[in-house]
Amino acid sequence: MGVPAFYRWLAEKYPLIVQDVIEEETMEIDGVKIPVDTSKPNPNNMEFDNLYLDMNGIIHPCFHPEDRPSPSTYDEVFECMFDYIDRLFVMVRPRKLLYMAI
């Protein structure tokens, strides 16, 4: 459920924590997707040891997406969750720990 207005408070109190990121995309060669090499340095010129994810903020939007119809199977929900986690991982590239809290 989260803490109401916590993000807004945090962003107002510490405005430098909200930053745009360069997002590398997977390449496709002859119909084969080549994943991003996350062992390379982060293109955002910031390195992180840890990434902590509140999975409730990932699970709920995957069950009830705003930009497309709701998934019809659990497989579709899990695929959406995995894609989102992969996208976050590629952006942040934690070097030591990925912590997923439910």
N, C-alpha and C positions, 0 to 999 in steps of 0.2 A: 504494500500500500504506500509506503514512503511517508516522508514528513512533508506536510503541505508547505509550499513556498520555500523549502530549504534551498533548492537550487538558486532561486532568485536572490535570497539573502546571501548565499555564498558568493555568487557572481558580483553582487553589489559591494560586498565587503572586500573581496579580493579580485578585482577586475582582470588582473593579469593571468588568472587561471584559465580563462576562456580564450582559446586560440584556434585559428583555422589550421587545418592540417593538409599536407600533400598526401593524396591517397593513390598509391600505386595500384594499377589494375592488373589482373591476370591476363596473360597473352594467350592467343589461340593460334596454333600453327597446324595446318592441315586437319582442322576439326578437333585437335587435342588441346585441352586447356593446360597451360603451363602456369603453375602457381607462383606467387611472388616469393622470392628468396628472402625470408625474414632473418637470415643469419647476417645479411649485409647491414651496414649502418642505416639508421633511420633517416629517411630523406628530409625529415623535419628538423634535423640537426639537434635533436634532443634524445637522450637515451634514458630508458626506464628499467629499473630492476623488477618491479612488480606491477601487475594489473589486477585490480579487484573489481569483480562484476557482481552487481545485484541482479540475480537471475529473474526476479519478479518483473523487473523493468524490461526484460527481454522476452520472457515467456508470454506475458499478457498481450503485447502488441502482435506477437506471432499468431495467437488465437483469434485476435480481433483487429486485423490490419485496417488502417484508414484508407489506404490507396488501392485496395483490391478486395475481391470477395473473400470471405472467411474460408480457411482451408476445410476440405471435406474429409480428410483422413489425418490420423496422428502422424503418419509418415511425412505429410506435407508440413505439419507444424514443426516437427523435429528438423526437417530440411531447412526451414526458415530460421530456426534457432541456430543451427550449425553455421549457416551462411552469415548470420549477423555476428556471431562470436568470431568467426574467421576474419570478417571485415574489421572488427575492432582490434583483433590481434595483429593484423597486418599494419594498421595505423600506429599502434603503440609499440609493438615489438618488445614485450617484456623479456628481459634476459635471464631472470631467475624464477619467477613465480607467476602463475595464472591461478587466481583464487576465485572460485565461483560459489557465491553464497545464495542459498535458497531460503 
